[in-house]
């Protein structure tokens, strides 16, 4: 079950990288775009990616917790 902990940690890090990537994308969009409608459209896309990254990170943390309980 130790492998489950390490795999879960890796999955969680992938999710964390996705969340950081979303933050960078939002900051980049805010700097580039003055048009409110274009900014809203870009932020709607980033919100979907952000939720996916959050889900992946949460699943990784669940894997870590299950691995700890089973060890």
N, C-alpha and C positions, 0 to 999 in steps of 0.2 A: 504493500500500500504506500510505500515511500515514493514510488514512481508517480502515484496519483497526486501527491503533494507537489512534486516538481513540475508535472505537466500542468496542474492547476495554476501554479505560480507563473509559468510561461504564458498560459492563456490570459491570465490577469494582466500581465505586462503588455500583451498585444492590445488588450482593451484600453489600457492606460495610454498607450501610444496613440490609439485612435482618438481618445478624448483630447489629448494634447494637440493632435493634428487638427481637430475641429476648432479648437481655440485659436490656432494659428490661422486657419482659413477665415474665421470670423474677423480677426484683427486685420488680415490682408484685405478682406472685402470692405471693411469700414474705411481703410485708408484709400482704396482705389475708387470707390463709388460715392458720388454725390447725389445720385438719383435715388429717391426713397423707394420707388417701386422695384428697381433693380436690386437694391440691397435686401428688400424683403424676400424677393424670389431666391436670392442666394442663401439667405438665412434659413429659409424653409428647407432647402436641400441639406444644409449642414445639420439642421435639427434631426433629420432622419438618420444621418450618419452618426450623430452624437448618441442617439438612443440605441443604435446598434452596438456601438463601442461600449456603452454602459452595460448593455446586456452581456456582452462577451466578458467584460471585466467581472461582473457579478457571478457569472457561471464559473469563471476561474477561481474566484474566492470560495464559492460553494464546493468546488472540487478539493480545494485545500482543506477546508473544514471537515469534509467527509473523510479525506485521507488521514487527518489527525485523529478523528474519532475511531477509525478502523485500525490504527496502529497501536 
